[in-house]
Protein backbone atom coordinates (compact mmCIF):
# COMPACT_ATOMS: atom_id res chain seq x y z
CA UNK A 1 0.00 0.00 0.00
CA UNK A 2 2.86 2.33 0.83
CA UNK A 3 4.41 1.74 -2.61
CA UNK A 4 1.27 2.14 -4.75
CA UNK A 5 -1.17 4.47 -2.99
CA UNK A 6 -0.90 8.18 -2.38
CA UNK A 7 -0.12 9.29 1.18
CA UNK A 8 -3.68 10.51 1.79
CA UNK A 9 -5.19 7.16 0.78
CA UNK A 10 -2.60 5.27 2.79
CA UNK A 11 -3.35 7.37 5.86
CA UNK A 12 -7.13 6.92 5.56
CA UNK A 13 -6.88 3.17 5.02
CA UNK A 14 -4.53 2.91 7.98
CA UNK A 15 -7.03 4.74 10.18
CA UNK A 16 -9.85 2.52 8.88
CA UNK A 17 -7.85 -0.64 9.63
CA UNK A 18 -6.98 0.63 13.10
CA UNK A 19 -10.62 1.44 13.83
CA UNK A 20 -11.79 -1.97 12.57
CA UNK A 21 -9.19 -3.69 14.73
CA UNK A 22 -10.28 -1.75 17.81
CA UNK A 23 -13.98 -2.48 17.26
CA UNK A 24 -13.49 -6.18 16.46
CA UNK A 25 -11.14 -6.81 19.37
CA UNK A 26 -13.60 -5.06 21.70
CA UNK A 27 -16.39 -7.31 20.44
CA UNK A 28 -14.33 -10.45 20.98
CA UNK A 29 -13.31 -9.25 24.45
CA UNK A 30 -16.95 -8.62 25.35
CA UNK A 31 -18.07 -12.04 24.10
CA UNK A 32 -15.34 -13.83 26.05
CA UNK A 33 -16.11 -11.85 29.20
CA UNK A 34 -19.83 -12.63 28.91
CA UNK A 35 -19.09 -16.34 28.42
CA UNK A 36 -16.82 -16.41 31.47
CA UNK A 37 -19.42 -14.68 33.63
CA UNK A 38 -22.18 -17.02 32.43
CA UNK A 39 -20.06 -20.12 33.04
CA UNK A 40 -19.12 -18.90 36.51
CA UNK A 41 -22.78 -18.20 37.33
CA UNK A 42 -23.74 -21.73 36.29
CA UNK A 43 -20.88 -23.15 38.37
CA UNK A 44 -21.85 -21.05 41.38
CA UNK A 45 -25.53 -21.97 41.14
CA UNK A 46 -24.81 -25.66 40.78
CA UNK A 47 -22.35 -25.53 43.67
CA UNK A 48 -24.91 -23.86 45.91
CA UNK A 49 -27.46 -26.53 44.96
CA UNK A 50 -24.80 -29.22 45.62
CA UNK A 51 -25.16 -30.79 42.18
CA UNK A 52 -22.56 -33.10 40.68
CA UNK A 53 -20.00 -31.99 38.06
CA UNK A 54 -20.58 -28.28 38.67
CA UNK A 55 -17.16 -27.19 37.41
CA UNK A 56 -17.34 -29.33 34.27
CA UNK A 57 -20.82 -28.14 33.36
CA UNK A 58 -19.88 -24.52 34.10
CA UNK A 59 -16.89 -24.75 31.77
CA UNK A 60 -18.93 -26.41 29.03
CA UNK A 61 -21.62 -23.74 29.37
CA UNK A 62 -18.98 -21.01 29.16
CA UNK A 63 -17.41 -22.50 26.04
CA UNK A 64 -20.76 -22.91 24.31
CA UNK A 65 -21.60 -19.36 25.36
CA UNK A 66 -19.06 -18.17 22.78
CA UNK A 67 -21.33 -19.44 20.00
CA UNK A 68 -23.64 -16.58 19.01
CA UNK A 69 -27.41 -16.86 19.55
CA UNK A 70 -27.82 -20.62 20.20
CA UNK A 71 -24.69 -21.43 22.20
CA UNK A 72 -26.25 -20.97 25.62
CA UNK A 73 -29.20 -23.15 24.66
CA UNK A 74 -26.87 -25.89 23.43
CA UNK A 75 -24.80 -25.63 26.62
N, CA, C and O atoms as a MOPAC input file, in Angstrom:
PM7 MOZYME 1SCF
protein

 N      0.83700 1    -1.18600 1     0.00000 1
 C      0.00000 1     0.00000 1     0.00000 1
 C      0.88000 1     1.24800 1     0.00000 1
 O      0.57500 1     2.23700 1    -0.66700 1
 N      1.95900 1     1.18900 1     0.74500 1
 C      2.86300 1     2.32900 1     0.82700 1
 C      3.50300 1     2.61700 1    -0.53600 1
 O      3.77700 1     3.77100 1    -0.86600 1
 N      3.73700 1     1.56900 1    -1.32000 1
 C      4.40800 1     1.73700 1    -2.60600 1
 C      3.46100 1     2.21100 1    -3.70800 1
 O      3.90300 1     2.88400 1    -4.63800 1
 N      2.18300 1     1.88100 1    -3.62900 1
 C      1.27400 1     2.14000 1    -4.74800 1
 C      0.25300 1     3.24800 1    -4.50300 1
 O     -0.21800 1     3.86000 1    -5.46200 1
 N     -0.09500 1     3.51700 1    -3.27600 1
 C     -1.16600 1     4.46700 1    -2.99100 1
 C     -0.57900 1     5.82500 1    -2.59500 1
 O      0.52600 1     5.90800 1    -2.05800 1
 N     -1.32900 1     6.86800 1    -2.86700 1
 C     -0.90000 1     8.18400 1    -2.38400 1
 C     -0.93900 1     8.24000 1    -0.85200 1
 O     -1.61300 1     7.43300 1    -0.21100 1
 N     -0.22200 1     9.18500 1    -0.28400 1
 C     -0.12100 1     9.28900 1     1.17900 1
 C     -1.48900 1     9.47000 1     1.83600 1
 O     -1.74600 1     8.90600 1     2.89900 1
 N     -2.36200 1    10.25200 1     1.20900 1
 C     -3.68300 1    10.51400 1     1.78700 1
 C     -4.50200 1     9.22200 1     1.86900 1
 O     -5.16000 1     8.95600 1     2.87500 1
 N     -4.45200 1     8.42500 1     0.79700 1
 C     -5.19300 1     7.15800 1     0.77800 1
 C     -4.59000 1     6.18500 1     1.78700 1
 O     -5.31100 1     5.49100 1     2.50300 1
 N     -3.28000 1     6.14500 1     1.83400 1
 C     -2.59900 1     5.26900 1     2.78800 1
 C     -2.96800 1     5.63000 1     4.22400 1
 O     -3.21200 1     4.74600 1     5.04500 1
 N     -3.00800 1     6.90600 1     4.52400 1
 C     -3.35200 1     7.36900 1     5.86300 1
 C     -4.79300 1     6.99400 1     6.21800 1
 O     -5.06400 1     6.50700 1     7.31600 1
 N     -5.70800 1     7.22600 1     5.28200 1
 C     -7.12800 1     6.91800 1     5.56400 1
 C     -7.35400 1     5.42500 1     5.72400 1
 O     -8.09900 1     5.00100 1     6.60800 1
 N     -6.71600 1     4.62200 1     4.87400 1
 C     -6.87900 1     3.17200 1     5.01900 1
 C     -6.23800 1     2.66700 1     6.30000 1
 O     -6.73700 1     1.72300 1     6.91200 1
 N     -5.15400 1     3.27700 1     6.70800 1
 C     -4.53000 1     2.91400 1     7.98300 1
 C     -5.43900 1     3.22600 1     9.15600 1
 O     -5.55700 1     2.43000 1    10.08800 1
 N     -6.08000 1     4.38500 1     9.10900 1
 C     -7.03000 1     4.74000 1    10.17600 1
 C     -8.21800 1     3.79400 1    10.17400 1
 O     -8.68300 1     3.38100 1    11.23600 1
 N     -8.71700 1     3.44500 1     8.98400 1
 C     -9.84800 1     2.52000 1     8.87900 1
 C     -9.47500 1     1.15400 1     9.45000 1
 O    -10.25300 1     0.56500 1    10.20100 1
 N     -8.29300 1     0.64600 1     9.10200 1
 C     -7.85000 1    -0.63700 1     9.63300 1
 C     -7.68300 1    -0.60500 1    11.13700 1
 O     -8.03200 1    -1.56400 1    11.82500 1
 N     -7.15100 1     0.49500 1    11.65200 1
 C     -6.98400 1     0.63400 1    13.09700 1
 C     -8.33400 1     0.65400 1    13.80700 1
 O     -8.50000 1     0.02900 1    14.85400 1
 N     -9.29100 1     1.37100 1    13.23700 1
 C    -10.62100 1     1.44000 1    13.83400 1
 C    -11.31200 1     0.07800 1    13.79200 1
 O    -11.94700 1    -0.32200 1    14.76800 1
 N    -11.19300 1    -0.63700 1    12.66800 1
 C    -11.79300 1    -1.97000 1    12.56900 1
 C    -11.17700 1    -2.92200 1    13.58100 1
 O    -11.88300 1    -3.71600 1    14.20300 1
 N     -9.86600 1    -2.84400 1    13.74700 1
 C     -9.18700 1    -3.69400 1    14.72500 1
 C     -9.67100 1    -3.39600 1    16.13300 1
 O     -9.90600 1    -4.32000 1    16.91200 1
 N     -9.82300 1    -2.13200 1    16.47200 1
 C    -10.28000 1    -1.74700 1    17.81000 1
 C    -11.70400 1    -2.24300 1    18.07100 1
 O    -11.99300 1    -2.77400 1    19.14300 1
 N    -12.58100 1    -2.06900 1    17.09700 1
 C    -13.98000 1    -2.47900 1    17.26300 1
 C    -14.08900 1    -3.99900 1    17.35900 1
 O    -14.78900 1    -4.51400 1    18.23100 1
 N    -13.40500 1    -4.72200 1    16.47100 1
 C    -13.48900 1    -6.17900 1    16.45700 1
 C    -12.88800 1    -6.78000 1    17.71900 1
 O    -13.45900 1    -7.70700 1    18.29400 1
 N    -11.74900 1    -6.26800 1    18.15500 1
 C    -11.14200 1    -6.81100 1    19.37000 1
 C    -12.00300 1    -6.50400 1    20.59300 1
 O    -12.05400 1    -7.30900 1    21.52300 1
 N    -12.67500 1    -5.36000 1    20.60800 1
 C    -13.60300 1    -5.05800 1    21.69600 1
 C    -14.78800 1    -6.00100 1    21.71900 1
 O    -15.25100 1    -6.40300 1    22.78600 1
 N    -15.28300 1    -6.35700 1    20.53400 1
 C    -16.39400 1    -7.30500 1    20.44000 1
 C    -15.98200 1    -8.67400 1    20.96000 1
 O    -16.71100 1    -9.29600 1    21.73200 1
 N    -14.81200 1    -9.14300 1    20.53700 1
 C    -14.32600 1   -10.45100 1    20.98300 1
 C    -14.10800 1   -10.44400 1    22.49800 1
 O    -14.46800 1   -11.39900 1    23.18700 1
 N    -13.51700 1    -9.36100 1    23.00900 1
 C    -13.30500 1    -9.24600 1    24.45300 1
 C    -14.63600 1    -9.31300 1    25.19700 1
 O    -14.74100 1    -9.99900 1    26.21400 1
 N    -15.64100 1    -8.61700 1    24.70800 1
 C    -16.95000 1    -8.62400 1    25.34800 1
 C    -17.60400 1    -9.99200 1    25.32000 1
 O    -18.21400 1   -10.40900 1    26.30500 1
 N    -17.48300 1   -10.69900 1    24.19900 1
 C    -18.06700 1   -12.03600 1    24.09500 1
 C    -17.39300 1   -13.00300 1    25.06700 1
 O    -18.06500 1   -13.79200 1    25.73200 1
 N    -16.06700 1   -12.94100 1    25.14700 1
 C    -15.34100 1   -13.83400 1    26.04900 1
 C    -15.68300 1   -13.52000 1    27.50500 1
 O    -15.86700 1   -14.43000 1    28.31300 1
 N    -15.76600 1   -12.24200 1    27.83300 1
 C    -16.11300 1   -11.85300 1    29.19900 1
 C    -17.52000 1   -12.32200 1    29.56300 1
 O    -17.74300 1   -12.81300 1    30.67000 1
 N    -18.46400 1   -12.17400 1    28.64500 1
 C    -19.83500 1   -12.63000 1    28.91200 1
 C    -19.88300 1   -14.14400 1    29.08800 1
 O    -20.61700 1   -14.64000 1    29.94300 1
 N    -19.11200 1   -14.88700 1    28.29200 1
 C    -19.09300 1   -16.34300 1    28.42000 1
 C    -18.48000 1   -16.77400 1    29.75000 1
 O    -18.95300 1   -17.72300 1    30.37500 1
 N    -17.43800 1   -16.08300 1    30.17800 1
 C    -16.82200 1   -16.41100 1    31.46800 1
 C    -17.78400 1   -16.14400 1    32.61700 1
 O    -17.90400 1   -16.95800 1    33.53300 1
 N    -18.46000 1   -15.02000 1    32.57300 1
 C    -19.42200 1   -14.68300 1    33.63000 1
 C    -20.57100 1   -15.68500 1    33.65400 1
 O    -20.99200 1   -16.12100 1    34.72600 1
 N    -21.07800 1   -16.05200 1    32.48000 1
 C    -22.18300 1   -17.01600 1    32.43100 1
 C    -21.74300 1   -18.37900 1    32.95700 1
 O    -22.46800 1   -19.01100 1    33.72500 1
 N    -20.56400 1   -18.83200 1    32.54900 1
 C    -20.05800 1   -20.11800 1    33.04000 1
 C    -19.84100 1   -20.11000 1    34.53900 1
 O    -20.13400 1   -21.09300 1    35.22000 1
 N    -19.32500 1   -18.99600 1    35.05900 1
 C    -19.12300 1   -18.89700 1    36.50700 1
 C    -20.45800 1   -18.89300 1    37.24500 1
 O    -20.58000 1   -19.49600 1    38.31100 1
 N    -21.45600 1   -18.21700 1    36.68500 1
 C    -22.77800 1   -18.20400 1    37.32800 1
 C    -23.39000 1   -19.59900 1    37.37300 1
 O    -23.99600 1   -19.98300 1    38.37300 1
 N    -23.23200 1   -20.35100 1    36.29800 1
 C    -23.73600 1   -21.72700 1    36.29400 1
 C    -22.99600 1   -22.56000 1    37.33600 1
 O    -23.61100 1   -23.31600 1    38.08800 1
 N    -21.67100 1   -22.41500 1    37.37600 1
 C    -20.87800 1   -23.14500 1    38.36800 1
 C    -21.30600 1   -22.78200 1    39.77800 1
 O    -21.48400 1   -23.66300 1    40.61900 1
 N    -21.47300 1   -21.49700 1    40.04300 1
 C    -21.85100 1   -21.04900 1    41.37700 1
 C    -23.23600 1   -21.56500 1    41.76900 1
 O    -23.43400 1   -22.03300 1    42.89000 1
 N    -24.18200 1   -21.47700 1    40.85300 1
 C    -25.53300 1   -21.96800 1    41.13900 1
 C    -25.57000 1   -23.46000 1    41.39100 1
 O    -26.25500 1   -23.92600 1    42.30100 1
 N    -24.83200 1   -24.21000 1    40.58200 1
 C    -24.80900 1   -25.65900 1    40.77900 1
 C    -24.08000 1   -26.04600 1    42.06500 1
 O    -24.42900 1   -27.03000 1    42.71600 1
 N    -23.07100 1   -25.26500 1    42.41900 1
 C    -22.35300 1   -25.53500 1    43.66900 1
 C    -23.25400 1   -25.26300 1    44.87100 1
 O    -23.26500 1   -26.03200 1    45.83100 1
 N    -24.00600 1   -24.17100 1    44.81400 1
 C    -24.91000 1   -23.86000 1    45.91400 1
 C    -26.02200 1   -24.89800 1    46.05200 1
 O    -26.49200 1   -25.16700 1    47.15700 1
 N    -26.44000 1   -25.47800 1    44.93100 1
 C    -27.46100 1   -26.52500 1    44.96300 1
 C    -26.86400 1   -27.91400 1    45.20900 1
 O    -27.58900 1   -28.90700 1    45.26700 1
 N    -25.53500 1   -27.97300 1    45.35300 1
 C    -24.80000 1   -29.21600 1    45.61900 1
 C    -25.05000 1   -30.27500 1    44.55600 1
 O    -25.27900 1   -31.44300 1    44.87000 1
 N    -25.00400 1   -29.85600 1    43.29300 1
 C    -25.16400 1   -30.79100 1    42.18500 1
 C    -23.80000 1   -31.31300 1    41.74700 1
 O    -22.77600 1   -30.66400 1    41.95900 1
 N    -23.80200 1   -32.48400 1    41.13800 1
 C    -22.55500 1   -33.10400 1    40.68000 1
 C    -22.02500 1   -32.41700 1    39.42700 1
 O    -22.78200 1   -31.84300 1    38.64400 1
 N    -20.69900 1   -32.48900 1    39.25600 1
 C    -20.00300 1   -31.99200 1    38.06100 1
 C    -20.25000 1   -30.51200 1    37.78800 1
 O    -20.39600 1   -30.11100 1    36.63300 1
 N    -20.29600 1   -29.71300 1    38.82200 1
 C    -20.58500 1   -28.27800 1    38.67400 1
 C    -19.50900 1   -27.57000 1    37.86100 1
 O    -19.82600 1   -26.76300 1    36.98700 1
 N    -18.24900 1   -27.86100 1    38.13400 1
 C    -17.16300 1   -27.19500 1    37.41000 1
 C    -17.16700 1   -27.58800 1    35.93900 1
 O    -17.02500 1   -26.72900 1    35.06900 1
 N    -17.32600 1   -28.86100 1    35.65400 1
 C    -17.34100 1   -29.33100 1    34.26900 1
 C    -18.48700 1   -28.70700 1    33.48100 1
 O    -18.28800 1   -28.24000 1    32.36000 1
 N    -19.66400 1   -28.69700 1    34.05100 1
 C    -20.82300 1   -28.13800 1    33.35600 1
 C    -20.69000 1   -26.62400 1    33.21400 1
 O    -21.11000 1   -26.06400 1    32.20200 1
 N    -20.11500 1   -25.95800 1    34.20600 1
 C    -19.88400 1   -24.51900 1    34.09700 1
 C    -18.91000 1   -24.17900 1    32.98300 1
 O    -19.11200 1   -23.20900 1    32.25200 1
 N    -17.85500 1   -24.97100 1    32.85100 1
 C    -16.88800 1   -24.74600 1    31.77300 1
 C    -17.51900 1   -25.01200 1    30.41800 1
 O    -17.32500 1   -24.23400 1    29.48300 1
 N    -18.26400 1   -26.08800 1    30.29700 1
 C    -18.93400 1   -26.40500 1    29.03000 1
 C    -19.91900 1   -25.30100 1    28.66900 1
 O    -19.99000 1   -24.89300 1    27.50900 1
 N    -20.66200 1   -24.82200 1    29.62400 1
 C    -21.61600 1   -23.74100 1    29.37000 1
 C    -20.89300 1   -22.47200 1    28.92200 1
 O    -21.35900 1   -21.77300 1    28.02200 1
 N    -19.76100 1   -22.17900 1    29.54700 1
 C    -18.98400 1   -21.00700 1    29.16000 1
 C    -18.43100 1   -21.12000 1    27.75300 1
 O    -18.44300 1   -20.14400 1    27.00300 1
 N    -17.94700 1   -22.29600 1    27.38500 1
 C    -17.41000 1   -22.49700 1    26.03600 1
 C    -18.51400 1   -22.38500 1    24.99700 1
 O    -18.33700 1   -21.72900 1    23.97000 1
 N    -19.64000 1   -23.01200 1    25.25400 1
 C    -20.75600 1   -22.91400 1    24.31400 1
 C    -21.34800 1   -21.50900 1    24.28200 1
 O    -22.00100 1   -21.13300 1    23.30900 1
 N    -21.12700 1   -20.73800 1    25.33300 1
 C    -21.59500 1   -19.35600 1    25.36000 1
 C    -20.89700 1   -18.47700 1    24.34000 1
 O    -21.38500 1   -17.39100 1    24.02700 1
 N    -19.76400 1   -18.92300 1    23.81500 1
 C    -19.05600 1   -18.16900 1    22.77800 1
 C    -19.73700 1   -18.28200 1    21.41800 1
 O    -19.47700 1   -17.47500 1    20.52600 1
 N    -20.60800 1   -19.27900 1    21.25500 1
 C    -21.33300 1   -19.44100 1    19.99800 1
 C    -22.50400 1   -18.45700 1    20.00300 1
 O    -23.34100 1   -18.50000 1    20.90400 1
 N    -22.56900 1   -17.57700 1    19.01100 1
 C    -23.64000 1   -16.58100 1    19.00800 1
 C    -25.03800 1   -17.20200 1    18.91700 1
 O    -25.23000 1   -18.23600 1    18.27700 1
 N    -25.98800 1   -16.56500 1    19.55500 1
 C    -27.41400 1   -16.85900 1    19.55200 1
 C    -27.78700 1   -18.18300 1    20.22900 1
 O    -28.49800 1   -18.16000 1    21.23300 1
 N    -27.33800 1   -19.33300 1    19.72000 1
 C    -27.82500 1   -20.62400 1    20.19800 1
 C    -26.86700 1   -21.33900 1    21.13700 1
 O    -27.18800 1   -22.41800 1    21.63500 1
 N    -25.70200 1   -20.76400 1    21.38600 1
 C    -24.69200 1   -21.43400 1    22.19900 1
 C    -25.14000 1   -21.72100 1    23.61100 1
 O    -24.89400 1   -22.80800 1    24.13400 1
 N    -25.79000 1   -20.76700 1    24.23000 1
 C    -26.24700 1   -20.97300 1    25.61700 1
 C    -27.33400 1   -22.02900 1    25.69700 1
 O    -27.41800 1   -22.76400 1    26.68100 1
 N    -28.16900 1   -22.11000 1    24.66500 1
 C    -29.20300 1   -23.14600 1    24.66300 1
 C    -28.58700 1   -24.52500 1    24.48100 1
 O    -29.03600 1   -25.49100 1    25.09700 1
 N    -27.55500 1   -24.62500 1    23.63200 1
 C    -26.87100 1   -25.89400 1    23.42700 1
 C    -26.16500 1   -26.31600 1    24.71200 1
 O    -26.21100 1   -27.48200 1    25.10300 1
 N    -25.50300 1   -25.34200 1    25.37400 1
 C    -24.80200 1   -25.62800 1    26.61800 1
 C    -25.74600 1   -26.08700 1    27.70400 1
 O    -25.31100 1   -26.37100 1    28.82000 1

